């Protein structure tokens, strides 16, 4: 008797499908689409909210980002160089860099955040 045949000669039953692959693929597609739609909508809201802002605020936002990049990339790198390029120096640099970037991000949000709460698209 082969393993494919049962004693009665019937074909073996396949186990029930607990996860339907087609349904899961479609559900994953719609989750990705909703996330992309949310991101796109928020991006459009941020662009629309910046439409009426002054040139100095827009220029200040760019200038702040450039200064932060220069500080993080040129000034802060001196820390491990002056400490002898050891593993401890690079570890300290990474820790300080993370803290500084967090601080810079907080100040960026405080000074340059864009209020998108007033913009609402009609959903139908």
Protein Blocks (a to p, Z undefined) as FASTA:
>chain_A
ZZkbcfkopacdddddfbdfklmmmmmmmmmmmmmmmmmmmmmmmmmmmmmpcfklmmmm
mmmmmmmmmmmmmmmmmmmmmnoppaklmmmmmmmmmmmmmmmmmmmmmmmpccfklpcc
ddZZ
